[in-house]
Amino acid sequence: MFVSRYMPCERCGESLDRSIDAPHECAPDRLVEFEMFGLREEIAELDARYRSYLRTPHGRFECWLAARHVRRSR
C-alpha cells in the first residue's frame, strides 16, 4: 500500500508534508473556503428553502411587515 507523506490539515484542508516537523498555522481565508466547501450542499439548497418559507403564512407575514417598514421609513 502506498502511503503519502502529504496529508490534509483537518481544520483547513491544506496539504501538509508530514515528514517535516514544522508547526502549521491555518490561514483565515483558507479556513473560510474549507468550511464553505463542506457546506456546499446546504448553500445550494438555501434559495429553494427560502422561497418555500416565503409561501408559508409566517413568510407572507414577514414580507408584508418588511414592506410596511420600508414604506414608513421613507
PQR file of N, CA, C, O and H, with PARSE charges and radii, in Angstrom:
ATOM      1  N   MET A   1       0.838  -1.176   0.000 -0.4000 1.5000
ATOM      2  CA  MET A   1       0.000   0.000   0.000 -0.0000 2.0000
ATOM      3  C   MET A   1       0.883   1.240   0.000  0.5500 1.7000
ATOM      4  O   MET A   1       1.863   1.326   0.740 -0.5500 1.4000
ATOM      5  N   PHE A   2       0.520   2.187  -0.836 -0.4000 1.5000
ATOM      6  CA  PHE A   2       1.264   3.434  -0.948 -0.0000 2.0000
ATOM      7  C   PHE A   2       0.792   4.404   0.137  0.5500 1.7000
ATOM      8  O   PHE A   2      -0.405   4.658   0.267 -0.5500 1.4000
ATOM      9  H   PHE A   2      -0.276   2.118  -1.437  0.4000 1.0000
ATOM     10  N   VAL A   3       1.720   4.936   0.902 -0.4000 1.5000
ATOM     11  CA  VAL A   3       1.399   5.911   1.938 -0.0000 2.0000
ATOM     12  C   VAL A   3       2.040   7.233   1.550  0.5500 1.7000
ATOM     13  O   VAL A   3       3.257   7.332   1.392 -0.5500 1.4000
ATOM     14  H   VAL A   3       2.692   4.729   0.797  0.4000 1.0000
ATOM     15  N   SER A   4       1.203   8.235   1.401 -0.4000 1.5000
ATOM     16  CA  SER A   4       1.691   9.557   1.016 -0.0000 2.0000
ATOM     17  C   SER A   4       2.240  10.278   2.238  0.5500 1.7000
ATOM     18  O   SER A   4       1.719  10.151   3.347 -0.5500 1.4000
ATOM     19  H   SER A   4       0.214   8.154   1.529  0.4000 1.0000
ATOM     20  N   ARG A   5       3.283  11.023   2.011 -0.4000 1.5000
ATOM     21  CA  ARG A   5       3.810  11.816   3.122 -0.0000 2.0000
ATOM     22  C   ARG A   5       3.037  13.123   3.254  0.5500 1.7000
ATOM     23  O   ARG A   5       3.201  13.853   4.232 -0.5500 1.4000
ATOM     24  H   ARG A   5       3.706  11.126   1.110  0.4000 1.0000
ATOM     25  N   TYR A   6       2.205  13.412   2.281 -0.4000 1.5000
ATOM     26  CA  TYR A   6       1.367  14.606   2.322 -0.0000 2.0000
ATOM     27  C   TYR A   6      -0.031  14.229   2.796  0.5500 1.7000
ATOM     28  O   TYR A   6      -0.669  13.332   2.245 -0.5500 1.4000
ATOM     29  H   TYR A   6       2.072  12.819   1.487  0.4000 1.0000
ATOM     30  N   MET A   7      -0.492  14.924   3.818 -0.4000 1.5000
ATOM     31  CA  MET A   7      -1.816  14.692   4.375 -0.0000 2.0000
ATOM     32  C   MET A   7      -2.511  16.041   4.537  0.5500 1.7000
ATOM     33  O   MET A   7      -1.858  17.048   4.811 -0.5500 1.4000
ATOM     34  H   MET A   7       0.026  15.652   4.265  0.4000 1.0000
ATOM     35  N   PRO A   8      -3.818  16.063   4.371 -0.5600 1.5000
ATOM     36  CA  PRO A   8      -4.519  17.343   4.525  0.2800 2.0000
ATOM     37  C   PRO A   8      -4.668  17.733   5.993  0.5500 1.7000
ATOM     38  O   PRO A   8      -4.822  16.885   6.872 -0.5500 1.4000
ATOM     39  N   CYS A   9      -4.619  19.023   6.224 -0.4000 1.5000
ATOM     40  CA  CYS A   9      -4.895  19.554   7.562 -0.0000 2.0000
ATOM     41  C   CYS A   9      -6.376  19.318   7.845  0.5500 1.7000
ATOM     42  O   CYS A   9      -7.216  19.560   6.978 -0.5500 1.4000
ATOM     43  H   CYS A   9      -4.494  19.712   5.510  0.4000 1.0000
ATOM     44  N   GLU A  10      -6.700  18.854   9.030 -0.4000 1.5000
ATOM     45  CA  GLU A  10      -8.083  18.563   9.374 -0.0000 2.0000
ATOM     46  C   GLU A  10      -8.938  19.823   9.504  0.5500 1.7000
ATOM     47  O   GLU A  10     -10.154  19.768   9.323 -0.5500 1.4000
ATOM     48  H   GLU A  10      -6.018  18.658   9.734  0.4000 1.0000
ATOM     49  N   ARG A  11      -8.314  20.944   9.813 -0.4000 1.5000
ATOM     50  CA  ARG A  11      -9.066  22.188  10.014 -0.0000 2.0000
ATOM     51  C   ARG A  11      -9.265  22.985   8.732  0.5500 1.7000
ATOM     52  O   ARG A  11     -10.339  23.545   8.513 -0.5500 1.4000
ATOM     53  H   ARG A  11      -7.326  20.988   9.959  0.4000 1.0000
ATOM     54  N   CYS A  12      -8.220  23.045   7.864 -0.4000 1.5000
ATOM     55  CA  CYS A  12      -8.327  23.902   6.680 -0.0000 2.0000
ATOM     56  C   CYS A  12      -8.157  23.165   5.358  0.5500 1.7000
ATOM     57  O   CYS A  12      -8.395  23.753   4.303 -0.5500 1.4000
ATOM     58  H   CYS A  12      -7.348  22.590   8.041  0.4000 1.0000
ATOM     59  N   GLY A  13      -7.755  21.904   5.379 -0.4000 1.5000
ATOM     60  CA  GLY A  13      -7.637  21.117   4.163 -0.0000 2.0000
ATOM     61  C   GLY A  13      -6.338  21.297   3.399  0.5500 1.7000
ATOM     62  O   GLY A  13      -6.148  20.651   2.369 -0.5500 1.4000
ATOM     63  H   GLY A  13      -7.561  21.426   6.236  0.4000 1.0000
ATOM     64  N   GLU A  14      -5.455  22.136   3.858 -0.4000 1.5000
ATOM     65  CA  GLU A  14      -4.185  22.364   3.162 -0.0000 2.0000
ATOM     66  C   GLU A  14      -3.333  21.101   3.202  0.5500 1.7000
ATOM     67  O   GLU A  14      -3.273  20.416   4.224 -0.5500 1.4000
ATOM     68  H   GLU A  14      -5.610  22.661   4.695  0.4000 1.0000
ATOM     69  N   SER A  15      -2.673  20.796   2.086 -0.4000 1.5000
ATOM     70  CA  SER A  15      -1.816  19.630   2.011 -0.0000 2.0000
ATOM     71  C   SER A  15      -0.506  19.926   2.732  0.5500 1.7000
ATOM     72  O   SER A  15       0.204  20.875   2.399 -0.5500 1.4000
ATOM     73  H   SER A  15      -2.721  21.353   1.256  0.4000 1.0000
ATOM     74  N   LEU A  16      -0.200  19.089   3.733 -0.4000 1.5000
ATOM     75  CA  LEU A  16       0.994  19.302   4.554 -0.0000 2.0000
ATOM     76  C   LEU A  16       1.961  18.142   4.419  0.5500 1.7000
ATOM     77  O   LEU A  16       1.557  16.980   4.355 -0.5500 1.4000
ATOM     78  H   LEU A  16      -0.777  18.318   4.004  0.4000 1.0000
ATOM     79  N   ASP A  17       3.235  18.469   4.376 -0.4000 1.5000
ATOM     80  CA  ASP A  17       4.286  17.453   4.344 -0.0000 2.0000
ATOM     81  C   ASP A  17       4.504  16.967   5.772  0.5500 1.7000
ATOM     82  O   ASP A  17       5.048  17.696   6.601 -0.5500 1.4000
ATOM     83  H   ASP A  17       3.563  19.413   4.427  0.4000 1.0000
ATOM     84  N   ARG A  18       4.088  15.752   6.058 -0.4000 1.5000
ATOM     85  CA  ARG A  18       4.163  15.214   7.421 -0.0000 2.0000
ATOM     86  C   ARG A  18       5.582  14.798   7.818  0.5500 1.7000
ATOM     87  O   ARG A  18       5.845  14.526   8.990 -0.5500 1.4000
ATOM     88  H   ARG A  18       3.646  15.160   5.385  0.4000 1.0000
ATOM     89  N   SER A  19       6.496  14.750   6.843 -0.4000 1.5000
ATOM     90  CA  SER A  19       7.863  14.388   7.187 -0.0000 2.0000
ATOM     91  C   SER A  19       8.628  15.577   7.783  0.5500 1.7000
ATOM     92  O   SER A  19       9.689  15.404   8.383 -0.5500 1.4000
ATOM     93  H   SER A  19       6.283  14.971   5.891  0.4000 1.0000
ATOM     94  N   ILE A  20       8.084  16.767   7.613 -0.4000 1.5000
ATOM     95  CA  ILE A  20       8.686  17.970   8.178 -0.0000 2.0000
ATOM     96  C   ILE A  20       7.978  18.279   9.486  0.5500 1.7000
ATOM     97  O   ILE A  20       6.753  18.401   9.523 -0.5500 1.4000
ATOM     98  H   ILE A  20       7.223  16.908   7.125  0.4000 1.0000
ATOM     99  N   ASP A  21       8.739  18.405  10.541 -0.4000 1.5000
ATOM    100  CA  ASP A  21       8.168  18.646  11.863 -0.0000 2.0000
ATOM    101  C   ASP A  21       8.070  20.148  12.136  0.5500 1.7000
ATOM    102  O   ASP A  21       8.648  20.662  13.094 -0.5500 1.4000
ATOM    103  H   ASP A  21       9.734  18.306  10.510  0.4000 1.0000
ATOM    104  N   ALA A  22       7.318  20.842  11.263 -0.4000 1.5000
ATOM    105  CA  ALA A  22       7.141  22.289  11.417 -0.0000 2.0000
ATOM    106  C   ALA A  22       5.695  22.571  11.801  0.5500 1.7000
ATOM    107  O   ALA A  22       4.781  21.915  11.299 -0.5500 1.4000
ATOM    108  H   ALA A  22       6.849  20.425  10.485  0.4000 1.0000
ATOM    109  N   PRO A  23       5.481  23.527  12.671 -0.5600 1.5000
ATOM    110  CA  PRO A  23       4.102  23.849  13.049  0.2800 2.0000
ATOM    111  C   PRO A  23       3.338  24.463  11.876  0.5500 1.7000
ATOM    112  O   PRO A  23       3.903  25.176  11.047 -0.5500 1.4000
ATOM    113  N   HIS A  24       2.064  24.172  11.831 -0.4000 1.5000
ATOM    114  CA  HIS A  24       1.213  24.700  10.765 -0.0000 2.0000
ATOM    115  C   HIS A  24       0.177  25.628  11.374  0.5500 1.7000
ATOM    116  O   HIS A  24      -0.472  25.295  12.365 -0.5500 1.4000
ATOM    117  H   HIS A  24       1.605  23.593  12.505  0.4000 1.0000
ATOM    118  N   GLU A  25       0.034  26.789  10.770 -0.4000 1.5000
ATOM    119  CA  GLU A  25      -0.992  27.733  11.202 -0.0000 2.0000
ATOM    120  C   GLU A  25      -1.943  27.949  10.023  0.5500 1.7000
ATOM    121  O   GLU A  25      -1.528  28.368   8.943 -0.5500 1.4000
ATOM    122  H   GLU A  25       0.561  27.060   9.965  0.4000 1.0000
ATOM    123  N   CYS A  26      -3.210  27.659  10.247 -0.4000 1.5000
ATOM    124  CA  CYS A  26      -4.215  27.792   9.185 -0.0000 2.0000
ATOM    125  C   CYS A  26      -4.462  29.261   8.860  0.5500 1.7000
ATOM    126  O   CYS A  26      -4.624  30.090   9.756 -0.5500 1.4000
ATOM    127  H   CYS A  26      -3.547  27.318  11.125  0.4000 1.0000
ATOM    128  N   ALA A  27      -4.489  29.570   7.568 -0.4000 1.5000
ATOM    129  CA  ALA A  27      -4.792  30.931   7.125 -0.0000 2.0000
ATOM    130  C   ALA A  27      -6.293  31.158   7.260  0.5500 1.7000
ATOM    131  O   ALA A  27      -7.077  30.272   6.918 -0.5500 1.4000
ATOM    132  H   ALA A  27      -4.357  28.897   6.840  0.4000 1.0000
ATOM    133  N   PRO A  28      -6.713  32.323   7.750 -0.5600 1.5000
ATOM    134  CA  PRO A  28      -8.147  32.584   7.945  0.2800 2.0000
ATOM    135  C   PRO A  28      -8.982  32.417   6.681  0.5500 1.7000
ATOM    136  O   PRO A  28     -10.069  31.842   6.729 -0.5500 1.4000
ATOM    137  N   ASP A  29      -8.480  32.917   5.545 -0.4000 1.5000
ATOM    138  CA  ASP A  29      -9.252  32.777   4.308 -0.0000 2.0000
ATOM    139  C   ASP A  29      -9.342  31.315   3.866  0.5500 1.7000
ATOM    140  O   ASP A  29     -10.345  30.905   3.283 -0.5500 1.4000
ATOM    141  H   ASP A  29      -7.597  33.383   5.507  0.4000 1.0000
ATOM    142  N   ARG A  30      -8.315  30.541   4.137 -0.4000 1.5000
ATOM    143  CA  ARG A  30      -8.334  29.109   3.813 -0.0000 2.0000
ATOM    144  C   ARG A  30      -9.365  28.383   4.689  0.5500 1.7000
ATOM    145  O   ARG A  30     -10.064  27.493   4.206 -0.5500 1.4000
ATOM    146  H   ARG A  30      -7.500  30.875   4.611  0.4000 1.0000
ATOM    147  N   LEU A  31      -9.462  28.751   5.956 -0.4000 1.5000
ATOM    148  CA  LEU A  31     -10.452  28.160   6.851 -0.0000 2.0000
ATOM    149  C   LEU A  31     -11.871  28.418   6.347  0.5500 1.7000
ATOM    150  O   LEU A  31     -12.717  27.524   6.362 -0.5500 1.4000
ATOM    151  H   LEU A  31      -8.894  29.474   6.349  0.4000 1.0000
ATOM    152  N   VAL A  32     -12.120  29.648   5.901 -0.4000 1.5000
ATOM    153  CA  VAL A  32     -13.444  30.009   5.397 -0.0000 2.0000
ATOM    154  C   VAL A  32     -13.767  29.208   4.137  0.5500 1.7000
ATOM    155  O   VAL A  32     -14.863  28.660   4.014 -0.5500 1.4000
ATOM    156  H   VAL A  32     -11.433  30.374   5.888  0.4000 1.0000
ATOM    157  N   GLU A  33     -12.829  29.137   3.210 -0.4000 1.5000
ATOM    158  CA  GLU A  33     -13.058  28.386   1.973 -0.0000 2.0000
ATOM    159  C   GLU A  33     -13.326  26.910   2.263  0.5500 1.7000
ATOM    160  O   GLU A  33     -14.203  26.307   1.645 -0.5500 1.4000
ATOM    161  H   GLU A  33     -11.938  29.582   3.310  0.4000 1.0000
ATOM    162  N   PHE A  34     -12.587  26.334   3.186 -0.4000 1.5000
ATOM    163  CA  PHE A  34     -12.761  24.918   3.525 -0.0000 2.0000
ATOM    164  C   PHE A  34     -14.124  24.684   4.178  0.5500 1.7000
ATOM    165  O   PHE A  34     -14.786  23.684   3.901 -0.5500 1.4000
ATOM    166  H   PHE A  34     -11.874  26.825   3.688  0.4000 1.0000
ATOM    167  N   GLU A  35     -14.537  25.606   5.039 -0.4000 1.5000
ATOM    168  CA  GLU A  35     -15.855  25.498   5.687 -0.0000 2.0000
ATOM    169  C   GLU A  35     -16.972  25.636   4.656  0.5500 1.7000
ATOM    170  O   GLU A  35     -17.953  24.892   4.695 -0.5500 1.4000
ATOM    171  H   GLU A  35     -13.999  26.418   5.263  0.4000 1.0000
ATOM    172  N   MET A  36     -16.823  26.582   3.741 -0.4000 1.5000
ATOM    173  CA  MET A  36     -17.827  26.760   2.685 -0.0000 2.0000
ATOM    174  C   MET A  36     -17.908  25.528   1.798  0.5500 1.7000
ATOM    175  O   MET A  36     -18.997  25.144   1.373 -0.5500 1.4000
ATOM    176  H   MET A  36     -16.027  27.186   3.710  0.4000 1.0000
ATOM    177  N   PHE A  37     -16.785  24.912   1.517 -0.4000 1.5000
ATOM    178  CA  PHE A  37     -16.777  23.690   0.719 -0.0000 2.0000
ATOM    179  C   PHE A  37     -17.573  22.590   1.424  0.5500 1.7000
ATOM    180  O   PHE A  37     -18.313  21.849   0.778 -0.5500 1.4000
ATOM    181  H   PHE A  37     -15.900  25.224   1.862  0.4000 1.0000
ATOM    182  N   GLY A  38     -17.424  22.481   2.730 -0.4000 1.5000
ATOM    183  CA  GLY A  38     -18.148  21.480   3.494 -0.0000 2.0000
ATOM    184  C   GLY A  38     -19.647  21.744   3.552  0.5500 1.7000
ATOM    185  O   GLY A  38     -20.440  20.823   3.743 -0.5500 1.4000
ATOM    186  H   GLY A  38     -16.822  23.083   3.255  0.4000 1.0000
ATOM    187  N   LEU A  39     -20.029  23.008   3.387 -0.4000 1.5000
ATOM    188  CA  LEU A  39     -21.442  23.391   3.453 -0.0000 2.0000
ATOM    189  C   LEU A  39     -22.080  23.586   2.083  0.5500 1.7000
ATOM    190  O   LEU A  39     -23.188  24.112   1.988 -0.5500 1.4000
ATOM    191  H   LEU A  39     -19.385  23.756   3.232  0.4000 1.0000
ATOM    192  N   ARG A  40     -21.400  23.171   1.028 -0.4000 1.5000
ATOM    193  CA  ARG A  40     -21.861  23.464  -0.328 -0.0000 2.0000
ATOM    194  C   ARG A  40     -23.263  22.958  -0.621  0.5500 1.7000
ATOM    195  O   ARG A  40     -24.007  23.631  -1.334 -0.5500 1.4000
ATOM    196  H   ARG A  40     -20.500  22.743   1.105  0.4000 1.0000
ATOM    197  N   GLU A  41     -23.653  21.806  -0.102 -0.4000 1.5000
ATOM    198  CA  GLU A  41     -24.994  21.282  -0.365 -0.0000 2.0000
ATOM    199  C   GLU A  41     -26.058  22.130   0.315  0.5500 1.7000
ATOM    200  O   GLU A  41     -27.094  22.421  -0.283 -0.5500 1.4000
ATOM    201  H   GLU A  41     -23.049  21.259   0.477  0.4000 1.0000
ATOM    202  N   GLU A  42     -25.812  22.531   1.561 -0.4000 1.5000
ATOM    203  CA  GLU A  42     -26.765  23.386   2.260 -0.0000 2.0000
ATOM    204  C   GLU A  42     -26.883  24.748   1.596  0.5500 1.7000
ATOM    205  O   GLU A  42     -27.974  25.313   1.521 -0.5500 1.4000
ATOM    206  H   GLU A  42     -24.970  22.295   2.047  0.4000 1.0000
ATOM    207  N   ILE A  43     -25.768  25.275   1.116 -0.4000 1.5000
ATOM    208  CA  ILE A  43     -25.773  26.570   0.443 -0.0000 2.0000
ATOM    209  C   ILE A  43     -26.568  26.482  -0.858  0.5500 1.7000
ATOM    210  O   ILE A  43     -27.314  27.401  -1.196 -0.5500 1.4000
ATOM    211  H   ILE A  43     -24.881  24.816   1.177  0.4000 1.0000
ATOM    212  N   ALA A  44     -26.411  25.382  -1.584 -0.4000 1.5000
ATOM    213  CA  ALA A  44     -27.138  25.194  -2.840 -0.0000 2.0000
ATOM    214  C   ALA A  44     -28.641  25.102  -2.593  0.5500 1.7000
ATOM    215  O   ALA A  44     -29.423  25.514  -3.451 -0.5500 1.4000
ATOM    216  H   ALA A  44     -25.805  24.635  -1.310  0.4000 1.0000
ATOM    217  N   GLU A  45     -29.065  24.579  -1.457 -0.4000 1.5000
ATOM    218  CA  GLU A  45     -30.483  24.430  -1.145 -0.0000 2.0000
ATOM    219  C   GLU A  45     -31.090  25.679  -0.502  0.5500 1.7000
ATOM    220  O   GLU A  45     -32.308  25.752  -0.336 -0.5500 1.4000
ATOM    221  H   GLU A  45     -28.430  24.244  -0.761  0.4000 1.0000
ATOM    222  N   LEU A  46     -30.280  26.642  -0.144 -0.4000 1.5000
ATOM    223  CA  LEU A  46     -30.753  27.812   0.590 -0.0000 2.0000
ATOM    224  C   LEU A  46     -31.853  28.562  -0.154  0.5500 1.7000
ATOM    225  O   LEU A  46     -32.870  28.905   0.449 -0.5500 1.4000
ATOM    226  H   LEU A  46     -29.291  26.583  -0.279  0.4000 1.0000
ATOM    227  N   ASP A  47     -31.679  28.822  -1.434 -0.4000 1.5000
ATOM    228  CA  ASP A  47     -32.656  29.583  -2.196 -0.0000 2.0000
ATOM    229  C   ASP A  47     -34.000  28.864  -2.233  0.5500 1.7000
ATOM    230  O   ASP A  47     -35.043  29.492  -2.047 -0.5500 1.4000
ATOM    231  H   ASP A  47     -30.853  28.543  -1.924  0.4000 1.0000
ATOM    232  N   ALA A  48     -33.986  27.565  -2.469 -0.4000 1.5000
ATOM    233  CA  ALA A  48     -35.235  26.803  -2.512 -0.0000 2.0000
ATOM    234  C   ALA A  48     -35.927  26.805  -1.154  0.5500 1.7000
ATOM    235  O   ALA A  48     -37.150  26.928  -1.086 -0.5500 1.4000
ATOM    236  H   ALA A  48     -33.139  27.055  -2.621  0.4000 1.0000
ATOM    237  N   ARG A  49     -35.168  26.672  -0.083 -0.4000 1.5000
ATOM    238  CA  ARG A  49     -35.755  26.712   1.266 -0.0000 2.0000
ATOM    239  C   ARG A  49     -36.344  28.087   1.574  0.5500 1.7000
ATOM    240  O   ARG A  49     -37.414  28.192   2.175 -0.5500 1.4000
ATOM    241  H   ARG A  49     -34.175  26.572  -0.138  0.4000 1.0000
ATOM    242  N   TYR A  50     -35.649  29.120   1.164 -0.4000 1.5000
ATOM    243  CA  TYR A  50     -36.116  30.481   1.410 -0.0000 2.0000
ATOM    244  C   TYR A  50     -37.422  30.733   0.666  0.5500 1.7000
ATOM    245  O   TYR A  50     -38.370  31.270   1.240 -0.5500 1.4000
ATOM    246  H   TYR A  50     -34.781  29.035   0.676  0.4000 1.0000
ATOM    247  N   ARG A  51     -37.479  30.350  -0.602 -0.4000 1.5000
ATOM    248  CA  ARG A  51     -38.704  30.536  -1.384 -0.0000 2.0000
ATOM    249  C   ARG A  51     -39.852  29.719  -0.798  0.5500 1.7000
ATOM    250  O   ARG A  51     -40.996  30.172  -0.783 -0.5500 1.4000
ATOM    251  H   ARG A  51     -36.709  29.914  -1.069  0.4000 1.0000
ATOM    252  N   SER A  52     -39.552  28.537  -0.325 -0.4000 1.5000
ATOM    253  CA  SER A  52     -40.571  27.702   0.306 -0.0000 2.0000
ATOM    254  C   SER A  52     -41.093  28.366   1.577  0.5500 1.7000
ATOM    255  O   SER A  52     -42.297  28.357   1.830 -0.5500 1.4000
ATOM    256  H   SER A  52     -38.623  28.169  -0.337  0.4000 1.0000
ATOM    257  N   TYR A  53     -40.204  28.936   2.369 -0.4000 1.5000
ATOM    258  CA  TYR A  53     -40.603  29.641   3.590 -0.0000 2.0000
ATOM    259  C   TYR A  53     -41.510  30.822   3.271  0.5500 1.7000
ATOM    260  O   TYR A  53     -42.487  31.067   3.979 -0.5500 1.4000
ATOM    261  H   TYR A  53     -39.225  28.943   2.164  0.4000 1.0000
ATOM    262  N   LEU A  54     -41.187  31.560   2.201 -0.4000 1.5000
ATOM    263  CA  LEU A  54     -41.978  32.738   1.859 -0.0000 2.0000
ATOM    264  C   LEU A  54     -43.404  32.379   1.446  0.5500 1.7000
ATOM    265  O   LEU A  54     -44.273  33.251   1.450 -0.5500 1.4000
ATOM    266  H   LEU A  54     -40.393  31.362   1.626  0.4000 1.0000
ATOM    267  N   ARG A  55     -43.667  31.133   1.094 -0.4000 1.5000
ATOM    268  CA  ARG A  55     -45.016  30.695   0.733 -0.0000 2.0000
ATOM    269  C   ARG A  55     -45.848  30.289   1.956  0.5500 1.7000
ATOM    270  O   ARG A  55     -47.045  30.030   1.835 -0.5500 1.4000
ATOM    271  H   ARG A  55     -42.961  30.425   1.091  0.4000 1.0000
ATOM    272  N   THR A  56     -45.215  30.234   3.127 -0.4000 1.5000
ATOM    273  CA  THR A  56     -45.940  29.878   4.349 -0.0000 2.0000
ATOM    274  C   THR A  56     -46.611  31.128   4.928  0.5500 1.7000
ATOM    275  O   THR A  56     -46.245  32.246   4.565 -0.5500 1.4000
ATOM    276  H   THR A  56     -44.243  30.445   3.226  0.4000 1.0000
ATOM    277  N   PRO A  57     -47.589  30.949   5.824 -0.5600 1.5000
ATOM    278  CA  PRO A  57     -48.203  32.127   6.455  0.2800 2.0000
ATOM    279  C   PRO A  57     -47.176  33.018   7.172  0.5500 1.7000
ATOM    280  O   PRO A  57     -47.263  34.243   7.092 -0.5500 1.4000
ATOM    281  N   HIS A  58     -46.221  32.420   7.860 -0.4000 1.5000
ATOM    282  CA  HIS A  58     -45.181  33.211   8.540 -0.0000 2.0000
ATOM    283  C   HIS A  58     -44.347  33.989   7.526  0.5500 1.7000
ATOM    284  O   HIS A  58     -44.027  35.156   7.751 -0.5500 1.4000
ATOM    285  H   HIS A  58     -46.151  31.425   7.925  0.4000 1.0000
ATOM    286  N   GLY A  59     -43.996  33.349   6.417 -0.4000 1.5000
ATOM    287  CA  GLY A  59     -43.190  34.007   5.393 -0.0000 2.0000
ATOM    288  C   GLY A  59     -43.929  35.157   4.731  0.5500 1.7000
ATOM    289  O   GLY A  59     -43.344  36.211   4.484 -0.5500 1.4000
ATOM    290  H   GLY A  59     -44.256  32.401   6.235  0.4000 1.0000
ATOM    291  N   ARG A  60     -45.225  34.961   4.438 -0.4000 1.5000
ATOM    292  CA  ARG A  60     -46.021  36.037   3.842 -0.0000 2.0000
ATOM    293  C   ARG A  60     -46.137  37.210   4.808  0.5500 1.7000
ATOM    294  O   ARG A  60     -46.072  38.369   4.397 -0.5500 1.4000
ATOM    295  H   ARG A  60     -45.700  34.104   4.639  0.4000 1.0000
ATOM    296  N   PHE A  61     -46.311  36.906   6.101 -0.4000 1.5000
ATOM    297  CA  PHE A  61     -46.376  37.979   7.097 -0.0000 2.0000
ATOM    298  C   PHE A  61     -45.059  38.740   7.158  0.5500 1.7000
ATOM    299  O   PHE A  61     -45.063  39.969   7.231 -0.5500 1.4000
ATOM    300  H   PHE A  61     -46.364  35.964   6.435  0.4000 1.0000
ATOM    301  N   GLU A  62     -43.941  38.038   7.130 -0.4000 1.5000
ATOM    302  CA  GLU A  62     -42.625  38.706   7.160 -0.0000 2.0000
ATOM    303  C   GLU A  62     -42.463  39.633   5.960  0.5500 1.7000
ATOM    304  O   GLU A  62     -41.942  40.740   6.100 -0.5500 1.4000
ATOM    305  H   GLU A  62     -43.938  37.040   7.071  0.4000 1.0000
ATOM    306  N   CYS A  63     -42.900  39.195   4.788 -0.4000 1.5000
ATOM    307  CA  CYS A  63     -42.814  40.045   3.588 -0.0000 2.0000
ATOM    308  C   CYS A  63     -43.678  41.290   3.746  0.5500 1.7000
ATOM    309  O   CYS A  63     -43.251  42.398   3.421 -0.5500 1.4000
ATOM    310  H   CYS A  63     -43.323  38.296   4.674  0.4000 1.0000
ATOM    311  N   TRP A  64     -44.890  41.100   4.246 -0.4000 1.5000
ATOM    312  CA  TRP A  64     -45.799  42.232   4.459 -0.0000 2.0000
ATOM    313  C   TRP A  64     -45.195  43.208   5.457  0.5500 1.7000
ATOM    314  O   TRP A  64     -45.206  44.419   5.234 -0.5500 1.4000
ATOM    315  H   TRP A  64     -45.237  40.200   4.510  0.4000 1.0000
ATOM    316  N   LEU A  65     -44.670  42.682   6.555 -0.4000 1.5000
ATOM    317  CA  LEU A  65     -44.100  43.526   7.598 -0.0000 2.0000
ATOM    318  C   LEU A  65     -42.876  44.290   7.083  0.5500 1.7000
ATOM    319  O   LEU A  65     -42.710  45.471   7.388 -0.5500 1.4000
ATOM    320  H   LEU A  65     -44.662  41.698   6.736  0.4000 1.0000
ATOM    321  N   ALA A  66     -42.032  43.629   6.313 -0.4000 1.5000
ATOM    322  CA  ALA A  66     -40.842  44.299   5.755 -0.0000 2.0000
ATOM    323  C   ALA A  66     -41.263  45.424   4.811  0.5500 1.7000
ATOM    324  O   ALA A  66     -40.697  46.517   4.858 -0.5500 1.4000
ATOM    325  H   ALA A  66     -42.168  42.670   6.065  0.4000 1.0000
ATOM    326  N   ALA A  67     -42.257  45.162   3.951 -0.4000 1.5000
ATOM    327  CA  ALA A  67     -42.730  46.201   3.031 -0.0000 2.0000
ATOM    328  C   ALA A  67     -43.332  47.370   3.810  0.5500 1.7000
ATOM    329  O   ALA A  67     -43.166  48.525   3.420 -0.5500 1.4000
ATOM    330  H   ALA A  67     -42.716  44.274   3.913  0.4000 1.0000
ATOM    331  N   ARG A  68     -44.016  47.081   4.887 -0.4000 1.5000
ATOM    332  CA  ARG A  68     -44.609  48.129   5.717 -0.0000 2.0000
ATOM    333  C   ARG A  68     -43.521  49.007   6.343  0.5500 1.7000
ATOM    334  O   ARG A  68     -43.641  50.232   6.372 -0.5500 1.4000
ATOM    335  H   ARG A  68     -44.151  46.142   5.204  0.4000 1.0000
ATOM    336  N   HIS A  69     -42.459  48.369   6.844 -0.4000 1.5000
ATOM    337  CA  HIS A  69     -41.346  49.136   7.437 -0.0000 2.0000
ATOM    338  C   HIS A  69     -40.656  50.000   6.388  0.5500 1.7000
ATOM    339  O   HIS A  69     -40.254  51.127   6.678 -0.5500 1.4000
ATOM    340  H   HIS A  69     -42.361  47.374   6.821  0.4000 1.0000
ATOM    341  N   VAL A  70     -40.519  49.490   5.192 -0.4000 1.5000
ATOM    342  CA  VAL A  70     -39.872  50.266   4.128 -0.0000 2.0000
ATOM    343  C   VAL A  70     -40.728  51.478   3.781  0.5500 1.7000
ATOM    344  O   VAL A  70     -40.208  52.584   3.628 -0.5500 1.4000
ATOM    345  H   VAL A  70     -40.846  48.574   4.956  0.4000 1.0000
ATOM    346  N   ARG A  71     -42.035  51.276   3.657 -0.4000 1.5000
ATOM    347  CA  ARG A  71     -42.928  52.407   3.311 -0.0000 2.0000
ATOM    348  C   ARG A  71     -42.905  53.479   4.405  0.5500 1.7000
ATOM    349  O   ARG A  71     -42.952  54.671   4.102 -0.5500 1.4000
ATOM    350  H   ARG A  71     -42.458  50.378   3.781  0.4000 1.0000
ATOM    351  N   ARG A  72     -42.833  53.066   5.670 -0.4000 1.5000
ATOM    352  CA  ARG A  72     -42.838  54.035   6.776 -0.0000 2.0000
ATOM    353  C   ARG A  72     -41.525  54.786   6.909  0.5500 1.7000
ATOM    354  O   ARG A  72     -41.493  55.902   7.427 -0.5500 1.4000
ATOM    355  H   ARG A  72     -42.794  52.097   5.917  0.4000 1.0000
ATOM    356  N   SER A  73     -40.440  54.176   6.441 -0.4000 1.5000
ATOM    357  CA  SER A  73     -39.125  54.813   6.609 -0.0000 2.0000
ATOM    358  C   SER A  73     -38.844  55.873   5.545  0.5500 1.7000
ATOM    359  O   SER A  73     -37.830  56.567   5.623 -0.5500 1.4000
ATOM    360  H   SER A  73     -40.466  53.270   6.020  0.4000 1.0000
ATOM    361  N   ARG A  74     -39.697  56.002   4.585 -0.4000 1.5000
ATOM    362  CA  ARG A  74     -39.459  56.992   3.511 -0.0000 2.0000
ATOM    363  C   ARG A  74     -39.871  58.358   3.913  0.5500 1.7000
ATOM    364  O   ARG A  74     -39.738  59.299   3.130 -0.5500 1.4000
ATOM    365  H   ARG A  74     -40.520  55.438   4.522  0.4000 1.0000
TER
END
